[in-house]
Amino acid sequence: MTSTKDKPATAAIKDLLSHHPDGLREIVRAVMQEMLQAEKGERTGHRQLHEV
């Protein structure tokens, strides 16, 4: 069941993909970049805790 608050996001995604054919590629790239940066931060923080 889709809530009404999800509809604007869905519309925005459809609009992005219709105007920019490579939009999905850019979305995936941005998400992957964020994930890698978050993982790097977790590793760095983890190492710093154990080095002290």
C-alpha distance matrix in Angstrom:
0.0 3.8 6.5 9.7 11.7 10.4 11.7 15.3 15.2 13.9 16.6 19.1 18.6 19.0 22.0 23.5 23.3 24.7 27.6 28.3 28.2 28.7 26.0 23.9 27.1 27.7 24.3 24.9 28.5 27.6 25.1 27.7 30.4 28.6 28.0 31.7 33.0 31.0 32.3 35.8 35.7 34.7 37.6 40.0 39.2 39.5 42.8 44.2 43.5 45.4 48.3 49.2
3.8 0.0 3.8 6.6 8.4 6.8 7.9 11.5 11.6 10.4 13.0 15.5 15.3 15.9 18.6 20.2 20.4 21.7 24.4 25.3 25.5 26.1 23.1 21.4 24.8 25.0 21.6 22.7 26.1 25.0 22.8 25.7 28.2 26.4 26.2 29.9 31.0 29.2 30.9 34.2 34.0 33.4 36.4 38.6 37.9 38.5 41.7 42.9 42.5 44.6 47.2 48.2
6.5 3.8 0.0 3.8 5.4 5.6 7.3 10.3 11.0 11.0 13.2 15.4 16.0 17.0 19.2 20.8 21.6 22.9 25.2 26.2 27.0 27.5 24.2 22.9 26.2 25.9 22.5 23.9 27.1 25.5 23.4 26.5 28.6 26.5 26.6 30.4 31.0 29.1 31.1 34.3 33.7 33.2 36.4 38.4 37.4 38.2 41.6 42.5 41.9 44.3 46.9 47.5
9.7 6.6 3.8 0.0 3.8 5.4 5.5 8.0 9.9 10.2 11.4 13.7 15.1 15.9 17.5 19.5 20.7 21.7 23.7 25.1 26.3 27.1 23.7 22.9 26.4 25.8 22.6 24.5 27.5 25.7 24.1 27.6 29.3 27.2 27.9 31.6 31.9 30.3 32.6 35.6 34.9 34.8 38.1 39.7 38.8 40.0 43.3 43.9 43.6 46.1 48.5 49.1
11.7 8.4 5.4 3.8 0.0 3.8 5.6 6.6 7.8 9.5 11.0 12.2 13.8 15.4 16.7 18.1 19.8 21.2 22.7 23.8 25.3 25.6 22.1 21.4 24.6 23.6 20.3 22.4 25.1 23.0 21.4 25.0 26.4 24.1 25.0 28.6 28.7 27.1 29.6 32.4 31.6 31.6 34.9 36.5 35.5 36.8 40.1 40.6 40.3 43.0 45.3 45.7
10.4 6.8 5.6 5.4 3.8 0.0 3.8 5.7 5.5 6.3 8.8 10.1 10.8 12.5 14.4 15.6 16.8 18.4 20.3 21.1 22.2 22.5 19.0 18.0 21.4 20.7 17.4 19.2 22.2 20.4 18.8 22.2 24.0 22.0 22.7 26.4 26.8 25.4 27.7 30.6 30.2 30.2 33.3 35.1 34.4 35.6 38.7 39.6 39.5 41.9 44.2 45.0
11.7 7.9 7.3 5.5 5.6 3.8 0.0 3.8 5.4 5.0 6.1 8.5 9.8 10.5 12.1 14.1 15.3 16.3 18.2 19.7 20.8 21.8 18.4 17.9 21.5 21.0 18.0 20.3 23.2 21.7 20.6 24.0 25.8 24.2 25.2 28.7 29.2 28.2 30.5 33.3 33.0 33.3 36.3 37.9 37.5 38.8 41.8 42.6 42.7 45.2 47.3 48.2
15.3 11.5 10.3 8.0 6.6 5.7 3.8 0.0 3.8 5.4 5.0 6.1 8.6 9.9 10.4 12.2 14.2 15.2 16.4 17.9 19.7 20.5 17.0 17.2 20.6 19.4 16.7 19.5 22.0 20.1 19.5 23.2 24.4 22.8 24.3 27.7 27.8 27.1 29.7 32.2 31.8 32.4 35.5 36.8 36.4 38.1 41.0 41.5 41.9 44.5 46.4 47.2
15.2 11.6 11.0 9.9 7.8 5.5 5.4 3.8 0.0 3.8 5.4 5.0 6.2 8.6 9.8 10.5 12.3 14.2 15.4 16.1 17.7 17.9 14.3 14.0 17.3 16.2 13.2 15.8 18.4 16.6 15.8 19.4 20.8 19.3 20.7 24.0 24.3 23.6 26.2 28.6 28.4 29.1 32.0 33.5 33.3 34.8 37.6 38.4 38.8 41.3 43.2 44.1
13.9 10.4 11.0 10.2 9.5 6.3 5.0 5.4 3.8 0.0 3.8 5.4 5.1 6.2 8.5 9.9 10.6 12.2 14.3 15.2 16.1 16.8 13.6 13.0 16.6 16.3 13.5 15.8 18.8 17.7 16.8 20.1 22.0 21.0 22.0 25.3 26.1 25.5 27.7 30.3 30.5 31.0 33.7 35.4 35.5 36.8 39.5 40.6 41.0 43.3 45.3 46.5
16.6 13.0 13.2 11.4 11.0 8.8 6.1 5.0 5.4 3.8 0.0 3.8 5.4 5.1 6.1 8.6 9.9 10.4 12.2 13.9 15.4 16.8 13.6 14.0 17.6 17.1 14.9 17.7 20.3 19.2 19.0 22.4 23.9 23.1 24.5 27.6 28.2 28.0 30.4 32.7 32.9 33.7 36.4 37.9 38.0 39.5 42.2 43.1 43.7 46.1 47.8 49.0
19.1 15.5 15.4 13.7 12.2 10.1 8.5 6.1 5.0 5.4 3.8 0.0 3.8 5.5 5.0 6.1 8.6 9.9 10.7 11.9 13.9 14.7 11.3 12.2 15.5 14.3 12.3 15.5 17.7 16.2 16.5 20.0 21.0 20.2 22.1 25.0 25.4 25.4 28.0 30.0 30.1 31.3 34.0 35.2 35.4 37.2 39.7 40.4 41.3 43.8 45.3 46.4
18.6 15.3 16.0 15.1 13.8 10.8 9.8 8.6 6.2 5.1 5.4 3.8 0.0 3.8 5.4 5.1 6.1 8.5 10.0 10.3 11.5 12.0 8.6 8.7 12.3 11.7 9.5 12.4 15.0 14.1 14.2 17.4 18.9 18.5 20.0 22.9 23.7 23.9 26.1 28.2 28.8 29.8 32.2 33.7 34.2 35.7 38.1 39.2 40.1 42.3 43.9 45.3
19.0 15.9 17.0 15.9 15.4 12.5 10.5 9.9 8.6 6.2 5.1 5.5 3.8 0.0 3.8 5.5 5.2 6.0 8.6 9.8 10.6 12.2 9.6 10.0 13.7 13.8 12.3 14.9 17.5 17.2 17.4 20.3 22.0 22.0 23.4 26.1 27.1 27.4 29.4 31.6 32.3 33.3 35.6 37.2 37.8 39.2 41.6 42.8 43.7 45.8 47.4 48.9
22.0 18.6 19.2 17.5 16.7 14.4 12.1 10.4 9.8 8.5 6.1 5.0 5.4 3.8 0.0 3.8 5.5 5.2 6.2 8.3 10.3 12.2 9.6 11.3 14.6 14.0 13.1 16.3 18.2 17.6 18.5 21.6 22.7 22.7 24.6 27.1 27.8 28.3 30.7 32.5 33.1 34.4 36.8 38.0 38.6 40.4 42.6 43.5 44.7 47.0 48.3 49.7
23.5 20.2 20.8 19.5 18.1 15.6 14.1 12.2 10.5 9.9 8.6 6.1 5.1 5.5 3.8 0.0 3.8 5.5 5.4 5.8 8.1 9.1 6.1 8.4 11.3 10.3 9.8 13.1 14.7 14.2 15.5 18.4 19.3 19.6 21.7 23.9 24.6 25.5 27.7 29.3 30.1 31.6 33.8 34.9 35.8 37.6 39.6 40.6 41.9 44.1 45.4 46.9
23.3 20.4 21.6 20.7 19.8 16.8 15.3 14.2 12.3 10.6 9.9 8.6 6.1 5.2 5.5 3.8 0.0 3.8 5.5 5.1 5.5 7.2 5.2 6.6 9.7 10.1 9.9 12.4 14.4 14.8 15.9 18.2 19.7 20.5 22.0 24.1 25.3 26.3 28.1 29.9 31.0 32.4 34.3 35.7 36.8 38.3 40.3 41.6 42.9 44.8 46.1 47.9
24.7 21.7 22.9 21.7 21.2 18.4 16.3 15.2 14.2 12.2 10.4 9.9 8.5 6.0 5.2 5.5 3.8 0.0 3.8 5.7 6.4 9.4 8.3 10.2 13.0 13.4 13.6 16.1 18.0 18.4 19.6 22.0 23.3 24.1 25.8 27.9 29.0 30.0 31.9 33.6 34.7 36.1 38.0 39.4 40.5 42.0 44.0 45.2 46.6 48.6 49.9 51.6
27.6 24.4 25.2 23.7 22.7 20.3 18.2 16.4 15.4 14.3 12.2 10.7 10.0 8.6 6.2 5.4 5.5 3.8 0.0 3.8 6.4 9.0 8.1 11.1 13.2 12.8 13.7 16.6 17.7 17.9 19.8 22.1 22.8 23.8 25.9 27.7 28.5 29.8 31.9 33.2 34.2 36.0 37.9 38.9 40.1 42.0 43.7 44.7 46.3 48.4 49.4 51.1
28.3 25.3 26.2 25.1 23.8 21.1 19.7 17.9 16.1 15.2 13.9 11.9 10.3 9.8 8.3 5.8 5.1 5.7 3.8 0.0 3.8 5.4 5.1 8.5 9.9 9.5 11.1 13.7 14.4 15.0 17.2 19.1 19.8 21.2 23.2 24.7 25.6 27.2 29.1 30.3 31.6 33.4 35.0 36.1 37.5 39.3 40.9 42.0 43.7 45.7 46.6 48.4
28.2 25.5 27.0 26.3 25.3 22.2 20.8 19.7 17.7 16.1 15.4 13.9 11.5 10.6 10.3 8.1 5.5 6.4 6.4 3.8 0.0 3.8 5.4 7.5 8.6 9.8 11.4 13.2 14.2 15.7 17.5 18.9 20.1 21.8 23.4 24.7 26.1 27.8 29.2 30.5 32.2 33.8 35.2 36.5 38.1 39.6 41.1 42.6 44.3 46.0 47.0 49.0
28.7 26.1 27.5 27.1 25.6 22.5 21.8 20.5 17.9 16.8 16.8 14.7 12.0 12.2 12.2 9.1 7.2 9.4 9.0 5.4 3.8 0.0 3.8 5.6 5.3 6.4 8.8 10.2 10.7 12.5 14.5 15.5 16.6 18.6 20.2 21.2 22.7 24.6 25.9 27.0 28.8 30.5 31.7 33.0 34.8 36.2 37.6 39.1 40.9 42.5 43.4 45.5
26.0 23.1 24.2 23.7 22.1 19.0 18.4 17.0 14.3 13.6 13.6 11.3 8.6 9.6 9.6 6.1 5.2 8.3 8.1 5.1 5.4 3.8 0.0 3.8 5.4 5.1 6.2 8.7 9.8 10.6 12.3 14.2 15.3 16.6 18.4 20.0 21.1 22.6 24.3 25.7 27.1 28.7 30.3 31.6 33.0 34.6 36.2 37.6 39.2 41.0 42.1 44.0
23.9 21.4 22.9 22.9 21.4 18.0 17.9 17.2 14.0 13.0 14.0 12.2 8.7 10.0 11.3 8.4 6.6 10.2 11.1 8.5 7.5 5.6 3.8 0.0 3.8 5.4 5.0 6.2 8.5 9.8 10.6 12.2 14.1 15.4 16.5 18.2 20.0 21.1 22.4 24.2 25.8 27.0 28.5 30.2 31.6 32.8 34.6 36.2 37.6 39.2 40.5 42.6
27.1 24.8 26.2 26.4 24.6 21.4 21.5 20.6 17.3 16.6 17.6 15.5 12.3 13.7 14.6 11.3 9.7 13.0 13.2 9.9 8.6 5.3 5.4 3.8 0.0 3.8 5.5 5.2 6.1 8.6 10.0 10.5 12.1 14.3 15.3 16.4 18.3 20.0 20.9 22.3 24.3 25.7 26.8 28.4 30.2 31.4 32.8 34.5 36.2 37.7 38.7 40.9
27.7 25.0 25.9 25.8 23.6 20.7 21.0 19.4 16.2 16.3 17.1 14.3 11.7 13.8 14.0 10.3 10.1 13.4 12.8 9.5 9.8 6.4 5.1 5.4 3.8 0.0 3.8 5.5 5.0 6.1 8.6 9.8 10.4 12.3 14.2 15.3 16.4 18.3 19.9 20.9 22.5 24.3 25.7 26.8 28.5 30.1 31.5 32.9 34.7 36.4 37.3 39.3
24.3 21.6 22.5 22.6 20.3 17.4 18.0 16.7 13.2 13.5 14.9 12.3 9.5 12.3 13.1 9.8 9.9 13.6 13.7 11.1 11.4 8.8 6.2 5.0 5.5 3.8 0.0 3.8 5.4 5.2 6.2 8.6 9.9 10.7 12.3 14.3 15.5 16.6 18.4 20.0 21.3 22.7 24.5 25.8 27.1 28.6 30.4 31.8 33.2 35.1 36.3 38.1
24.9 22.7 23.9 24.5 22.4 19.2 20.3 19.5 15.8 15.8 17.7 15.5 12.4 14.9 16.3 13.1 12.4 16.1 16.6 13.7 13.2 10.2 8.7 6.2 5.2 5.5 3.8 0.0 3.8 5.5 5.1 6.0 8.5 9.9 10.5 12.2 14.2 15.3 16.3 18.2 19.9 21.0 22.4 24.2 25.7 26.7 28.5 30.2 31.6 33.2 34.5 36.6
28.5 26.1 27.1 27.5 25.1 22.2 23.2 22.0 18.4 18.8 20.3 17.7 15.0 17.5 18.2 14.7 14.4 18.0 17.7 14.4 14.2 10.7 9.8 8.5 6.1 5.0 5.4 3.8 0.0 3.8 5.5 5.2 6.1 8.7 9.9 10.5 12.2 14.2 15.3 16.4 18.3 20.0 21.0 22.4 24.2 25.6 26.9 28.5 30.3 31.9 32.8 35.0
27.6 25.0 25.5 25.7 23.0 20.4 21.7 20.1 16.6 17.7 19.2 16.2 14.1 17.2 17.6 14.2 14.8 18.4 17.9 15.0 15.7 12.5 10.6 9.8 8.6 6.1 5.2 5.5 3.8 0.0 3.8 5.5 5.1 6.2 8.7 10.0 10.6 12.3 14.3 15.4 16.6 18.4 20.1 21.1 22.5 24.3 25.9 27.0 28.7 30.7 31.6 33.4
25.1 22.8 23.4 24.1 21.4 18.8 20.6 19.5 15.8 16.8 19.0 16.5 14.2 17.4 18.5 15.5 15.9 19.6 19.8 17.2 17.5 14.5 12.3 10.6 10.0 8.6 6.2 5.1 5.5 3.8 0.0 3.8 5.4 5.2 6.2 8.7 10.0 10.6 12.3 14.2 15.4 16.5 18.4 20.0 21.1 22.5 24.4 25.8 27.1 29.0 30.3 32.2
27.7 25.7 26.5 27.6 25.0 22.2 24.0 23.2 19.4 20.1 22.4 20.0 17.4 20.3 21.6 18.4 18.2 22.0 22.1 19.1 18.9 15.5 14.2 12.2 10.5 9.8 8.6 6.0 5.2 5.5 3.8 0.0 3.8 5.4 5.0 6.1 8.6 9.8 10.4 12.1 14.2 15.2 16.4 18.2 19.9 20.9 22.5 24.3 25.8 27.2 28.5 30.6
30.4 28.2 28.6 29.3 26.4 24.0 25.8 24.4 20.8 22.0 23.9 21.0 18.9 22.0 22.7 19.3 19.7 23.3 22.8 19.8 20.1 16.6 15.3 14.1 12.1 10.4 9.9 8.5 6.1 5.1 5.4 3.8 0.0 3.8 5.4 5.2 6.2 8.6 9.9 10.5 12.3 14.2 15.4 16.4 18.3 19.9 21.1 22.5 24.4 26.1 26.9 29.0
28.6 26.4 26.5 27.2 24.1 22.0 24.2 22.8 19.3 21.0 23.1 20.2 18.5 22.0 22.7 19.6 20.5 24.1 23.8 21.2 21.8 18.6 16.6 15.4 14.3 12.3 10.7 9.9 8.7 6.2 5.2 5.4 3.8 0.0 3.8 5.5 5.2 6.1 8.6 9.9 10.6 12.3 14.3 15.3 16.4 18.2 20.0 21.1 22.6 24.6 25.8 27.4
28.0 26.2 26.6 27.9 25.0 22.7 25.2 24.3 20.7 22.0 24.5 22.1 20.0 23.4 24.6 21.7 22.0 25.8 25.9 23.2 23.4 20.2 18.4 16.5 15.3 14.2 12.3 10.5 9.9 8.7 6.2 5.0 5.4 3.8 0.0 3.8 5.5 5.1 6.1 8.5 9.9 10.5 12.3 14.2 15.3 16.3 18.3 20.0 21.2 22.8 24.3 26.3
31.7 29.9 30.4 31.6 28.6 26.4 28.7 27.7 24.0 25.3 27.6 25.0 22.9 26.1 27.1 23.9 24.1 27.9 27.7 24.7 24.7 21.2 20.0 18.2 16.4 15.3 14.3 12.2 10.5 10.0 8.7 6.1 5.2 5.5 3.8 0.0 3.8 5.4 5.1 6.1 8.6 9.8 10.5 12.2 14.1 15.2 16.4 18.3 20.0 21.3 22.4 24.7
33.0 31.0 31.0 31.9 28.7 26.8 29.2 27.8 24.3 26.1 28.2 25.4 23.7 27.1 27.8 24.6 25.3 29.0 28.5 25.6 26.1 22.7 21.1 20.0 18.3 16.4 15.5 14.2 12.2 10.6 10.0 8.6 6.2 5.2 5.5 3.8 0.0 3.8 5.4 5.0 6.2 8.6 9.9 10.5 12.2 14.1 15.4 16.5 18.4 20.2 21.0 22.9
31.0 29.2 29.1 30.3 27.1 25.4 28.2 27.1 23.6 25.5 28.0 25.4 23.9 27.4 28.3 25.5 26.3 30.0 29.8 27.2 27.8 24.6 22.6 21.1 20.0 18.3 16.6 15.3 14.2 12.3 10.6 9.8 8.6 6.1 5.1 5.4 3.8 0.0 3.8 5.4 5.1 6.2 8.7 9.9 10.5 12.2 14.3 15.4 16.6 18.7 20.0 21.6
32.3 30.9 31.1 32.6 29.6 27.7 30.5 29.7 26.2 27.7 30.4 28.0 26.1 29.4 30.7 27.7 28.1 31.9 31.9 29.1 29.2 25.9 24.3 22.4 20.9 19.9 18.4 16.3 15.3 14.3 12.3 10.4 9.9 8.6 6.1 5.1 5.4 3.8 0.0 3.8 5.4 5.1 6.2 8.6 9.9 10.4 12.3 14.2 15.4 16.8 18.4 20.5
35.8 34.2 34.3 35.6 32.4 30.6 33.3 32.2 28.6 30.3 32.7 30.0 28.2 31.6 32.5 29.3 29.9 33.6 33.2 30.3 30.5 27.0 25.7 24.2 22.3 20.9 20.0 18.2 16.4 15.4 14.2 12.1 10.5 9.9 8.5 6.1 5.0 5.4 3.8 0.0 3.8 5.4 5.2 6.1 8.5 9.8 10.6 12.3 14.3 15.7 16.4 18.7
35.7 34.0 33.7 34.9 31.6 30.2 33.0 31.8 28.4 30.5 32.9 30.1 28.8 32.3 33.1 30.1 31.0 34.7 34.2 31.6 32.2 28.8 27.1 25.8 24.3 22.5 21.3 19.9 18.3 16.6 15.4 14.2 12.3 10.6 9.9 8.6 6.2 5.1 5.4 3.8 0.0 3.8 5.5 5.1 6.0 8.4 9.9 10.5 12.3 14.4 15.3 16.9
34.7 33.4 33.2 34.8 31.6 30.2 33.3 32.4 29.1 31.0 33.7 31.3 29.8 33.3 34.4 31.6 32.4 36.1 36.0 33.4 33.8 30.5 28.7 27.0 25.7 24.3 22.7 21.0 20.0 18.4 16.5 15.2 14.2 12.3 10.5 9.8 8.6 6.2 5.1 5.4 3.8 0.0 3.8 5.5 5.2 6.0 8.6 9.9 10.6 12.5 14.3 15.9
37.6 36.4 36.4 38.1 34.9 33.3 36.3 35.5 32.0 33.7 36.4 34.0 32.2 35.6 36.8 33.8 34.3 38.0 37.9 35.0 35.2 31.7 30.3 28.5 26.8 25.7 24.5 22.4 21.0 20.1 18.4 16.4 15.4 14.3 12.3 10.5 9.9 8.7 6.2 5.2 5.5 3.8 0.0 3.8 5.5 5.0 6.1 8.6 10.0 10.8 12.2 14.6
40.0 38.6 38.4 39.7 36.5 35.1 37.9 36.8 33.5 35.4 37.9 35.2 33.7 37.2 38.0 34.9 35.7 39.4 38.9 36.1 36.5 33.0 31.6 30.2 28.4 26.8 25.8 24.2 22.4 21.1 20.0 18.2 16.4 15.3 14.2 12.2 10.5 9.9 8.6 6.1 5.1 5.5 3.8 0.0 3.8 5.4 5.2 6.2 8.7 10.2 10.5 12.6
39.2 37.9 37.4 38.8 35.5 34.4 37.5 36.4 33.3 35.5 38.0 35.4 34.2 37.8 38.6 35.8 36.8 40.5 40.1 37.5 38.1 34.8 33.0 31.6 30.2 28.5 27.1 25.7 24.2 22.5 21.1 19.9 18.3 16.4 15.3 14.1 12.2 10.5 9.9 8.5 6.0 5.2 5.5 3.8 0.0 3.8 5.5 5.1 6.3 8.9 10.0 11.1
39.5 38.5 38.2 40.0 36.8 35.6 38.8 38.1 34.8 36.8 39.5 37.2 35.7 39.2 40.4 37.6 38.3 42.0 42.0 39.3 39.6 36.2 34.6 32.8 31.4 30.1 28.6 26.7 25.6 24.3 22.5 20.9 19.9 18.2 16.3 15.2 14.1 12.2 10.4 9.8 8.4 6.0 5.0 5.4 3.8 0.0 3.8 5.5 5.3 6.6 8.8 10.6
42.8 41.7 41.6 43.3 40.1 38.7 41.8 41.0 37.6 39.5 42.2 39.7 38.1 41.6 42.6 39.6 40.3 44.0 43.7 40.9 41.1 37.6 36.2 34.6 32.8 31.5 30.4 28.5 26.9 25.9 24.4 22.5 21.1 20.0 18.3 16.4 15.4 14.3 12.3 10.6 9.9 8.6 6.1 5.2 5.5 3.8 0.0 3.8 5.4 5.3 6.1 8.9
44.2 42.9 42.5 43.9 40.6 39.6 42.6 41.5 38.4 40.6 43.1 40.4 39.2 42.8 43.5 40.6 41.6 45.2 44.7 42.0 42.6 39.1 37.6 36.2 34.5 32.9 31.8 30.2 28.5 27.0 25.8 24.3 22.5 21.1 20.0 18.3 16.5 15.4 14.2 12.3 10.5 9.9 8.6 6.2 5.1 5.5 3.8 0.0 3.8 5.5 5.1 6.4
43.5 42.5 41.9 43.6 40.3 39.5 42.7 41.9 38.8 41.0 43.7 41.3 40.1 43.7 44.7 41.9 42.9 46.6 46.3 43.7 44.3 40.9 39.2 37.6 36.2 34.7 33.2 31.6 30.3 28.7 27.1 25.8 24.4 22.6 21.2 20.0 18.4 16.6 15.4 14.3 12.3 10.6 10.0 8.7 6.3 5.3 5.4 3.8 0.0 3.8 5.6 5.8
45.4 44.6 44.3 46.1 43.0 41.9 45.2 44.5 41.3 43.3 46.1 43.8 42.3 45.8 47.0 44.1 44.8 48.6 48.4 45.7 46.0 42.5 41.0 39.2 37.7 36.4 35.1 33.2 31.9 30.7 29.0 27.2 26.1 24.6 22.8 21.3 20.2 18.7 16.8 15.7 14.4 12.5 10.8 10.2 8.9 6.6 5.3 5.5 3.8 0.0 3.8 5.6
48.3 47.2 46.9 48.5 45.3 44.2 47.3 46.4 43.2 45.3 47.8 45.3 43.9 47.4 48.3 45.4 46.1 49.9 49.4 46.6 47.0 43.4 42.1 40.5 38.7 37.3 36.3 34.5 32.8 31.6 30.3 28.5 26.9 25.8 24.3 22.4 21.0 20.0 18.4 16.4 15.3 14.3 12.2 10.5 10.0 8.8 6.1 5.1 5.6 3.8 0.0 3.8
49.2 48.2 47.5 49.1 45.7 45.0 48.2 47.2 44.1 46.5 49.0 46.4 45.3 48.9 49.7 46.9 47.9 51.6 51.1 48.4 49.0 45.5 44.0 42.6 40.9 39.3 38.1 36.6 35.0 33.4 32.2 30.6 29.0 27.4 26.3 24.7 22.9 21.6 20.5 18.7 16.9 15.9 14.6 12.6 11.1 10.6 8.9 6.4 5.8 5.6 3.8 0.0
